[in-house]
């Protein structure tokens, strides 16, 4: 029996675009795109939370605030903690899984990208995913991009416009392209 394409992706398997199950990704994305229109037309925080909960198929806590527009291509692998704030125009590509713990602040135009492609040209028309984990009390500055497989440690800060391709230690500030530790924070 062939495992479901979403299970194969989450287990780290590269999935080629011509995979017989690839249409499942397009079908799920079409569902999300259709529901995102209503989400991004909403102006009431409670309604936004309800509509995004429908997309991600997980009840978002009432203490969490999301400003629209908000973009995701799948949605069902996003998990948001309590007292999370997500500012305008963020993009979460979540086929690899995105977990955001409690008390996280996410600035405008932040991108969390769990999806990539192999470098080898003959394999490039494949999708590979790795999860992103944002630990408790993190602040991600405006325009930052976090790439597949990254964990941002507790209490850390990702500076505006940083490109994060490696794990961020707890209690640090990272900045730059690629992001590097520029400061350690007091506990």
ChimeraX attribute file (.defattr): number of C-alpha atoms within 10 A of each C-alpha:
attribute: neighborCount
match mode: 1-to-1
recipient: residues
	/A:1	3
	/A:2	6
	/A:3	9
	/A:4	11
	/A:5	19
	/A:6	17
	/A:7	10
	/A:8	15
	/A:9	19
	/A:10	17
	/A:11	13
	/A:12	14
	/A:13	16
	/A:14	20
	/A:15	21
	/A:16	16
	/A:17	13
	/A:18	10
	/A:19	10
	/A:20	10
	/A:21	16
	/A:22	16
	/A:23	13
	/A:24	13
	/A:25	15
	/A:26	13
	/A:27	12
	/A:28	14
	/A:29	16
	/A:30	14
	/A:31	15
	/A:32	22
	/A:33	18
	/A:34	11
	/A:35	15
	/A:36	22
	/A:37	13
	/A:38	13
	/A:39	25
	/A:40	17
	/A:41	11
	/A:42	17
	/A:43	12
	/A:44	13
	/A:45	15
	/A:46	13
	/A:47	13
	/A:48	22
	/A:49	22
	/A:50	17
	/A:51	20
	/A:52	23
	/A:53	19
	/A:54	17
	/A:55	23
	/A:56	19
	/A:57	14
	/A:58	16
	/A:59	15
	/A:60	20
	/A:61	15
	/A:62	13
	/A:63	13
	/A:64	19
	/A:65	19
	/A:66	20
	/A:67	20
	/A:68	21
	/A:69	20
	/A:70	21
	/A:71	21
	/A:72	23
	/A:73	19
	/A:74	23
	/A:75	27
	/A:76	19
	/A:77	20
	/A:78	22
	/A:79	19
	/A:80	22
	/A:81	18
	/A:82	17
	/A:83	17
	/A:84	24
	/A:85	20
	/A:86	21
	/A:87	19
	/A:88	18
	/A:89	18
	/A:90	24
	/A:91	18
	/A:92	22
	/A:93	22
	/A:94	26
	/A:95	25
	/A:96	23
	/A:97	25
	/A:98	27
	/A:99	17
	/A:100	22
	/A:101	19
	/A:102	19
	/A:103	20
	/A:104	25
	/A:105	20
	/A:106	24
	/A:107	22
	/A:108	22
	/A:109	22
	/A:110	24
	/A:111	24
	/A:112	25
	/A:113	25
	/A:114	22
	/A:115	20
	/A:116	16
	/A:117	16
	/A:118	13
	/A:119	9
	/A:120	8
	/A:121	8
	/A:122	8
	/A:123	13
	/A:124	15
	/A:125	16
	/A:126	16
	/A:127	19
	/A:128	23
	/A:129	26
	/A:130	22
	/A:131	22
	/A:132	24
	/A:133	20
	/A:134	25
	/A:135	21
	/A:136	21
	/A:137	20
	/A:138	26
	/A:139	23
	/A:140	28
	/A:141	20
	/A:142	20
	/A:143	20
	/A:144	26
	/A:145	23
	/A:146	27
	/A:147	23
	/A:148	24
	/A:149	19
	/A:150	21
	/A:151	22
	/A:152	27
	/A:153	19
	/A:154	19
	/A:155	21
	/A:156	25
	/A:157	26
	/A:158	29
	/A:159	21
	/A:160	20
	/A:161	19
	/A:162	22
	/A:163	21
	/A:164	25
	/A:165	17
	/A:166	16
	/A:167	17
	/A:168	22
	/A:169	17
	/A:170	19
	/A:171	19
	/A:172	22
	/A:173	22
	/A:174	25
	/A:175	20
	/A:176	16
	/A:177	13
	/A:178	11
	/A:179	22
	/A:180	19
	/A:181	14
	/A:182	12
	/A:183	13
	/A:184	14
	/A:185	12
	/A:186	7
	/A:187	7
